[in-house]
Amino acid sequence: MRILGIDPGYAILGWGVLDMEGNRFKVVAYDSILTDKDTPMPARLQELYEGLSEIIEKYKPDTASIEELYFNNNAKTAIMVGEARGVAVLACANGGLEISEYTPLQIKQALVGYGRADKKQVQQMVKTILNLEKVPKPDDTADALAAAICHGHSSGGSGGKRELRIRKGI
Amino acid sequence: MRILGIDPGYAILGWGVLDMEGNRFKVVAYDSILTDKDTPMPARLQELYEGLSEIIEKYKPDTASIEELYFNNNAKTAIMVGEARGVAVLACANGGLEISEYTPLQIKQALVGYGRADKKQVQQMVKTILNLEKVPKPDDTADALAAAICHGHSSGGSGGKRELRIRKGI
């Protein structure tokens, strides 16, 4: 199973592609799509959509794992992040991928074992689980890989111990 | 100038196409795209994107006018509306349209003359300005036409009296 993990955002969209072979992960590729703050939002959304569509075309993942977003402060920002997330989901759906969504809590539980883990612990676990030399940068890329690992764990591999509620098709 | 007005939403996306001829509007078409609450969100986003792309293909508007969204309560809903808005903006950008954005305040000022007008007053003005027999339903369609009228007024037609700040390219 080839998993595309996505951490959606309009300035930085982190992504990572992993192969799950039995109980282990193999890193295929990871990076982030950056958009310029001086570019009008419609053009930024186009760049995100086209960039992600190219990644899907190139790596042909079977499934996408996307972090669910929560906000409790700035609704204006929530709308903009929602716009970026919408075109990311559209790119995955138009690419024929199954789409699963996980909350930050679920991702932390899957990687570190408890939901109150901090961001750095999660990132260290990404490095360890994927046997990388260092934590991927920017944080968004590490978070995208974390979402991919979370999906891999919860959809088979580790067998029951890390059962998570998966919300297929968001 | 042919204007596509859009009131974005994930359950109902209102749209309306108007021609501006000198100082007057001619109604071309208006309706709404509905998505089913039992359909997974990625498929709903696909339906919105494809539906709006077909409308753009069919009516070939020059420019799109989209209501800017404000929320002060539910961030979860804001994300979902943002997702729908993102794919709507993407459909317009991919269709080669210029995109302008107006706040609800700007739209009310453009139609009724003052920003505290209520929803019903705006809808009555849509009916009057466009010489319709009744107020278009659902509200989202009337709001989309209001956004289109707002853009028409502010980009020429009525000449200065209703000058609005236009934020081109969002």
Chai-1 contact restraints between the chains, C-beta under 6 A:
chainA,res_idxA,chainB,res_idxB,connection_type,confidence,min_distance_angstrom,max_distance_angstrom,comment,restraint_id
A,P40,B,G169,contact,1.0,0.0,6.0,A-B,restraint_1
A,P40,B,I170,contact,1.0,0.0,6.0,A-B,restraint_2
A,M41,B,I170,contact,1.0,0.0,6.0,A-B,restraint_3
A,P42,B,V89,contact,1.0,0.0,6.0,A-B,restraint_4
A,P42,B,A93,contact,1.0,0.0,6.0,A-B,restraint_5
A,P42,B,I99,contact,1.0,0.0,6.0,A-B,restraint_6
A,L45,B,G86,contact,1.0,0.0,6.0,A-B,restraint_7
A,L45,B,V89,contact,1.0,0.0,6.0,A-B,restraint_8
A,L45,B,L90,contact,1.0,0.0,6.0,A-B,restraint_9
A,Q46,B,A93,contact,1.0,0.0,6.0,A-B,restraint_10
A,Y49,B,L90,contact,1.0,0.0,6.0,A-B,restraint_11
A,L69,B,I79,contact,1.0,0.0,6.0,A-B,restraint_12
A,F71,B,A75,contact,1.0,0.0,6.0,A-B,restraint_13
A,A75,B,F71,contact,1.0,0.0,6.0,A-B,restraint_14
A,A75,B,A78,contact,1.0,0.0,6.0,A-B,restraint_15
A,A78,B,A75,contact,1.0,0.0,6.0,A-B,restraint_16
A,A78,B,A78,contact,1.0,0.0,6.0,A-B,restraint_17
A,A78,B,I79,contact,1.0,0.0,6.0,A-B,restraint_18
A,I79,B,L69,contact,1.0,0.0,6.0,A-B,restraint_19
A,I79,B,A78,contact,1.0,0.0,6.0,A-B,restraint_20
A,I79,B,G82,contact,1.0,0.0,6.0,A-B,restraint_21
A,G82,B,I79,contact,1.0,0.0,6.0,A-B,restraint_22
A,G82,B,G82,contact,1.0,0.0,6.0,A-B,restraint_23
A,G82,B,E83,contact,1.0,0.0,6.0,A-B,restraint_24
A,E83,B,G82,contact,1.0,0.0,6.0,A-B,restraint_25
A,E83,B,R85,contact,1.0,0.0,6.0,A-B,restraint_26
A,E83,B,G86,contact,1.0,0.0,6.0,A-B,restraint_27
A,R85,B,E83,contact,1.0,0.0,6.0,A-B,restraint_28
A,G86,B,L45,contact,1.0,0.0,6.0,A-B,restraint_29
A,G86,B,E83,contact,1.0,0.0,6.0,A-B,restraint_30
A,G86,B,G86,contact,1.0,0.0,6.0,A-B,restraint_31
A,G86,B,V87,contact,1.0,0.0,6.0,A-B,restraint_32
A,V87,B,G86,contact,1.0,0.0,6.0,A-B,restraint_33
A,V87,B,L90,contact,1.0,0.0,6.0,A-B,restraint_34
A,V89,B,P42,contact,1.0,0.0,6.0,A-B,restraint_35
A,V89,B,L45,contact,1.0,0.0,6.0,A-B,restraint_36
A,L90,B,L45,contact,1.0,0.0,6.0,A-B,restraint_37
A,L90,B,Y49,contact,1.0,0.0,6.0,A-B,restraint_38
A,L90,B,V87,contact,1.0,0.0,6.0,A-B,restraint_39
A,A93,B,P42,contact,1.0,0.0,6.0,A-B,restraint_40
A,A93,B,Q46,contact,1.0,0.0,6.0,A-B,restraint_41
A,I99,B,P42,contact,1.0,0.0,6.0,A-B,restraint_42
A,G169,B,P40,contact,1.0,0.0,6.0,A-B,restraint_43
A,I170,B,P40,contact,1.0,0.0,6.0,A-B,restraint_44
A,I170,B,M41,contact,1.0,0.0,6.0,A-B,restraint_45
A,I170,B,P42,contact,1.0,0.0,6.0,A-B,restraint_46
